[in-house]
């Protein structure tokens, strides 16, 4: 026992010494970041640079910490260093406790100020008006598909995509007290109810399901009503002091929502990028084929194709535009050639942004 106590004391002394060295190095990094801000001035947030740093952390991580854990630690250090020179204000689809807030925190860390907006339109307006530096909006879910309003606003807004966030969506059933047997009503966003449909059918088939504006609103209602439960995320449970009655009740364990970071600019090349665009086909036989041919001819991989009504960008009520994601940055030669050829074949083309792929 004495030997164990002696070894524990030595190990703790080593940890204390390492903590002191970590603190010194973090502050050295902060000084360098501050000096970079003084030299650059203006906007010093560089999405492509942060993506490169986080990718390098994963590549060089020797363990035993998982790569994602190491990346989260470095993300928070970068966030705090950036805040010394350029405090950021980030608009997100609120209210507080939503998955959009979690996505914003995942991408920007804890240092920025977060501004909850009541709708996706309000997120765009906050950034366009300069009241927020960046906005975070959902654009698609792996189970339920595209978020139409976000796509429509990307078409009409001058904002561009400068980053993306992939957030695993784990739904929790929560209430202020009691257990499953006491649940008499379930609140949640309609999309979340759909994503938990089979679990609810198996476990609470007779309990009414009430769609509300957001999962955070569902949690708020559940916190105020005896017998009511909510389907929401961990952040909402913590915010409203709710108890988790059942965890990870989503039907698809790989359920993920992809978020876009929107700003008045896109990002420089990081080495692992994606380019998003929207275009329309000319009214001729094989119109869609001609839209896609430039990518195939130049060896550019397409990862997404989504059609939406043109909404004023065409002359017919049945005209559609096509949202396309391709691999690579618009500054790359092959991507640039493909986009130039596309402009000669499409009715119109709008580049929504080139940006780093989600790192973790």
Secondary structure by P-SEA (a helix, b strand, c coil): caaaaaaaaaaaaaaaaaaaaaaaaaaaaaaaaaaaaaaaccccccaaaaaaaaaaaaaaccccccaaaaaaaaaaaaaaaaaacbbbbbbcccccccaaaaaaaaaccccbbbbbbccaaaaaaaaaaccccbbbbbccccccccaaaaaaaaacccbbbcbbbbbbbbbbbccccccccccccccccaaaaaaaaaaaaaccccbbbbbcccaaaaaaaaaccccbbbbccaaaaaaaccccccccccccccbbbbbbbbcccccccccccccccccccccccaaaaaaaaaaaaaccccccccccccccccccccbbbbbbbbccccccaaaaaaaaaaaaccccccccbbbbcccc
